[in-house]
């Protein structure tokens, strides 16, 4: 009889899909080949003024593309006559 408690097939690691490897050609097409894949926001030392300004400008430019604003449906415009009917 199969022991289901210690079976290797009950493991999450066995059944999960493997993480695909990144293709360098795709990263170059996106313009991400020269950038680090992970940039920590904080560190042991303090960031310089120039670095913090660059980060804030980058965050401002990407603010419109966050997951909430980019994917939500636009707010429907309601005329004042329709609003009075509500």
Backbone bond lengths (Angstrom), bond angles and torsions (degrees), N, CA, C in turn:
res aa  C-N    CA-C-N  psi(-1)  N-CA   C-N-CA  omega(-1)  CA-C   N-CA-C  phi
1 X - - - 1.453 - - 1.527 109.42 -
2 X 1.308 116.11 142.53 1.461 122.02 -177.34 1.527 110.37 -77.74
3 X 1.310 115.99 126.47 1.459 121.08 177.50 1.529 107.69 -82.93
4 X 1.334 117.19 104.67 1.466 120.70 -175.27 1.521 113.05 -76.11
5 X 1.311 118.14 -21.38 1.466 120.10 -178.10 1.523 110.99 -69.80
6 X 1.324 117.44 -41.93 1.458 119.74 -177.14 1.526 112.68 -102.76
7 X 1.305 117.25 14.74 1.456 120.39 -177.80 1.526 110.55 -71.77
8 X 1.315 115.40 139.14 1.467 119.54 178.89 1.521 111.72 -68.70
9 X 1.324 116.99 -21.33 1.460 120.61 -177.32 1.524 112.87 -78.86
10 X 1.303 118.47 -9.81 1.454 121.60 176.93 1.528 111.66 -86.25
11 X 1.288 117.14 -2.16 1.449 121.39 -175.33 1.525 111.10 -81.53
12 X 1.315 115.87 139.70 1.460 121.12 175.01 1.522 110.47 -63.06
13 X 1.303 117.28 -38.75 1.455 121.47 -178.03 1.522 110.82 -64.84
14 X 1.319 118.11 -32.51 1.456 120.77 179.67 1.521 111.29 -69.23
15 X 1.322 117.30 -41.01 1.459 120.70 -172.26 1.519 114.73 -91.53
16 X 1.298 118.99 -15.93 1.464 119.44 -176.92 1.524 110.06 -72.24
17 X 1.315 114.67 154.45 1.463 120.37 178.14 1.527 108.69 -75.23
18 X 1.323 118.21 139.29 1.467 119.30 178.36 1.524 110.67 -68.61
19 X 1.312 115.40 148.97 1.461 121.14 178.68 1.526 107.75 -74.03
20 X 1.332 117.76 125.57 1.468 119.09 -178.14 1.524 111.15 -69.83
21 X 1.322 114.92 147.97 1.460 120.21 178.22 1.522 108.96 -77.41
22 X 1.319 116.45 147.04 1.461 121.53 179.57 1.524 109.97 -75.78
23 X 1.312 115.98 136.17 1.454 121.92 177.05 1.527 108.17 -93.28
24 X 1.327 116.55 123.17 1.458 121.03 -176.63 1.526 110.66 -63.82
25 X 1.324 117.83 -34.32 1.466 120.54 179.57 1.527 110.67 -63.87
26 X 1.332 117.23 -38.74 1.462 120.29 177.76 1.523 110.91 -67.02
27 X 1.325 116.97 -39.00 1.461 120.23 178.15 1.526 110.88 -64.88
28 X 1.331 116.85 -39.23 1.463 119.38 178.03 1.519 110.64 -65.89
29 X 1.323 117.40 -36.59 1.456 120.95 177.74 1.511 112.30 -64.76
30 X 1.315 116.42 -31.68 1.459 121.15 178.23 1.524 112.19 -86.82
31 X 1.324 116.74 -7.84 1.458 120.35 -178.53 1.510 112.72 79.79
32 X 1.329 117.62 23.46 1.460 121.24 -177.05 1.519 112.95 -108.31
33 X 1.319 118.80 5.51 1.457 120.42 -175.34 1.527 111.66 -67.94
34 X 1.324 117.64 -34.51 1.462 120.67 -177.41 1.519 112.98 -85.15
35 X 1.317 117.14 -14.17 1.462 120.71 -176.63 1.521 109.99 -90.15
36 X 1.302 116.22 153.23 1.456 120.81 173.76 1.521 108.53 -73.16
37 X 1.329 116.45 145.08 1.457 119.82 -179.23 1.516 111.66 -72.05
38 X 1.316 116.95 -29.41 1.462 120.25 -179.71 1.511 107.96 -132.86
39 X 1.312 115.65 123.50 1.455 120.95 176.18 1.522 107.70 -118.53
40 X 1.323 118.00 111.32 1.459 118.79 178.93 1.519 110.55 -66.72
41 X 1.331 115.89 143.55 1.465 120.46 -178.90 1.519 111.83 -78.11
42 X 1.296 117.54 -28.33 1.449 120.49 -179.50 1.510 109.66 -128.05
43 X 1.284 116.22 166.63 1.449 119.65 179.47 1.510 109.51 -149.26
44 X 1.315 114.78 -171.77 1.456 118.52 178.66 1.522 110.92 -73.31
45 X 1.309 116.71 -35.71 1.456 120.72 178.72 1.512 110.72 -98.47
46 X 1.325 115.34 178.05 1.463 119.63 178.80 1.522 109.22 -89.49
47 X 1.313 115.54 146.44 1.454 120.18 175.06 1.520 109.04 -76.20
48 X 1.311 116.05 148.55 1.455 120.21 176.51 1.515 110.01 -72.10
49 X 1.327 116.07 163.88 1.464 120.25 179.94 1.525 111.08 -61.85
50 X 1.308 116.56 -40.02 1.463 120.32 -178.87 1.525 110.45 -64.92
51 X 1.326 117.32 -43.29 1.461 120.76 179.61 1.517 111.24 -63.72
52 X 1.323 117.24 -41.19 1.464 119.74 -179.24 1.525 111.03 -68.62
53 X 1.330 117.78 -34.67 1.460 120.30 176.56 1.519 110.70 -67.37
54 X 1.340 116.67 -40.50 1.464 120.27 177.97 1.518 110.43 -63.11
55 X 1.327 117.01 -41.14 1.463 120.54 179.47 1.518 111.42 -66.04
56 X 1.339 117.11 -40.93 1.460 119.04 -179.09 1.524 111.07 -68.31
57 X 1.333 117.97 -36.38 1.465 120.38 176.72 1.518 110.80 -66.47
58 X 1.322 116.68 -39.55 1.462 120.31 178.77 1.524 110.70 -66.69
59 X 1.326 117.28 -40.90 1.460 120.46 178.56 1.525 110.78 -65.44
60 X 1.344 117.64 -38.33 1.464 120.58 178.19 1.521 111.42 -64.60
61 X 1.333 116.50 -39.48 1.463 118.73 -179.14 1.520 111.37 -70.87
62 X 1.325 118.27 -27.77 1.463 121.16 -179.66 1.524 112.91 -93.40
63 X 1.328 118.17 -2.19 1.455 121.14 -176.24 1.520 111.83 -62.60
64 X 1.326 117.98 -37.18 1.458 120.22 -178.63 1.523 112.17 -70.39
65 X 1.322 118.59 -14.87 1.450 121.30 -177.44 1.521 113.04 -105.23
66 X 1.323 118.51 19.24 1.455 117.82 177.23 1.521 109.20 -70.22
67 X 1.290 117.37 164.69 1.465 120.75 -170.40 1.523 112.74 -64.03
68 X 1.319 118.90 -30.86 1.462 119.53 -178.62 1.522 111.00 -74.66
69 X 1.329 116.87 -50.84 1.462 120.17 -176.04 1.521 112.84 -71.39
70 X 1.303 118.17 -34.65 1.450 120.46 -174.00 1.522 112.10 -76.01
71 X 1.329 118.02 -36.63 1.460 120.35 -171.54 1.514 114.33 -100.26
72 X 1.299 118.89 -10.93 1.462 118.19 -177.45 1.521 110.39 -79.40
73 X 1.300 115.67 154.88 1.464 120.86 178.52 1.520 109.07 -71.01
74 X 1.326 118.20 146.21 1.464 119.47 179.27 1.525 111.27 -65.81
75 X 1.309 115.33 150.35 1.459 120.82 179.62 1.525 108.51 -71.28
76 X 1.307 115.77 129.88 1.464 120.36 -178.71 1.521 109.43 -70.67
77 X 1.313 115.92 139.51 1.459 119.19 177.77 1.526 108.77 -83.93
78 X 1.308 115.66 133.69 1.461 121.79 -178.58 1.520 107.64 -118.11
79 X 1.306 115.45 124.89 1.464 118.59 178.70 1.532 109.18 -74.41
80 X 1.301 116.25 162.56 1.468 120.16 -178.42 1.526 111.35 -65.26
81 X 1.329 117.89 -31.93 1.470 120.12 177.56 1.528 111.29 -66.37
82 X 1.324 116.03 -42.76 1.458 119.58 177.46 1.526 110.90 -66.36
83 X 1.321 116.41 -36.73 1.455 120.05 -179.65 1.529 110.81 -66.08
84 X 1.320 117.25 -35.64 1.467 120.72 177.40 1.526 111.58 -65.92
85 X 1.317 117.81 -29.74 1.463 121.17 178.71 1.524 112.53 -71.57
86 X 1.308 115.80 -23.40 1.466 119.48 179.42 1.487 107.97 -74.51
